[in-house]
Amino acid sequence: LDKDIPADNNASERAIRNIKVKQKVSTQFKSFEGAVYYSNIRSIVDTSRKRGLNEFKSLQQVIMGNSIF
């Protein structure tokens, strides 16, 4: 067993939780493009948190065209 690999998939389940809550509250995404934008933003925010980066600054960098990932 690799000590760096968790024995459960709790991190994966936590990662999709925000999307499922959004779906539950609004019952749907209004457009396919909206779902794509939401997913992209969530991905940047979640990855920034996991890496200990400032989420807002990460979003700013991506918007400015500076890929940080």
C-alpha positions as CSV (number, residue, x, y, z in Angstrom):
1,L,0.0,0.0,0.0
2,D,1.1,3.5,-0.8
3,K,0.9,5.7,2.3
4,D,0.3,8.8,0.1
5,I,-3.0,7.4,-1.4
6,P,-6.0,7.6,0.9
7,A,-7.9,4.3,1.6
8,D,-11.2,6.0,1.0
9,N,-12.7,8.3,-1.7
10,N,-14.0,11.0,0.8
11,A,-12.1,13.7,-1.0
12,S,-13.8,12.9,-4.3
13,E,-17.2,12.9,-2.7
14,R,-16.5,16.3,-1.0
15,A,-15.4,17.7,-4.4
16,I,-18.7,16.9,-6.1
17,R,-20.8,18.0,-3.1
18,N,-21.0,21.7,-4.2
19,I,-22.3,20.7,-7.6
20,K,-25.0,18.4,-6.2
21,V,-26.1,21.1,-3.7
22,K,-26.4,23.7,-6.5
23,Q,-28.4,21.2,-8.6
24,K,-30.7,20.4,-5.6
25,V,-31.3,24.1,-4.8
26,S,-32.0,25.3,-8.3
27,T,-33.1,21.9,-9.7
28,Q,-31.0,22.5,-12.8
29,F,-28.5,24.6,-14.6
30,K,-30.3,27.1,-16.9
31,S,-27.9,26.3,-19.9
32,F,-25.2,24.0,-20.8
33,E,-22.7,26.9,-21.0
34,G,-23.7,27.9,-17.4
35,A,-23.0,24.4,-16.2
36,V,-19.6,24.5,-17.9
37,Y,-18.7,27.9,-16.4
38,Y,-19.8,26.8,-13.0
39,S,-17.7,23.6,-13.2
40,N,-14.7,25.5,-14.4
41,I,-14.9,28.0,-11.6
42,R,-15.5,25.3,-9.0
43,S,-12.5,23.4,-10.3
44,I,-10.2,26.5,-9.9
45,V,-11.5,27.2,-6.4
46,D,-11.3,23.6,-5.2
47,T,-7.8,23.1,-6.6
48,S,-6.6,26.3,-5.1
49,R,-7.9,25.3,-1.6
50,K,-6.3,21.9,-1.9
51,R,-3.0,23.6,-2.8
52,G,-3.3,26.2,-0.1
53,L,-3.6,29.1,-2.6
54,N,-5.8,32.1,-2.4
55,E,-8.9,31.3,-4.4
56,F,-9.6,34.8,-5.5
57,K,-6.1,35.4,-6.7
58,S,-6.1,32.1,-8.5
59,L,-9.3,33.2,-10.3
60,Q,-7.7,36.5,-11.2
61,Q,-4.6,34.8,-12.6
62,V,-6.7,32.5,-14.8
63,I,-8.9,35.3,-16.1
64,M,-5.7,37.3,-17.0
65,G,-4.5,34.3,-19.0
66,N,-1.8,33.2,-16.5
67,S,-2.4,29.5,-16.0
68,I,-1.3,28.6,-12.5
69,F,-2.1,24.9,-12.6
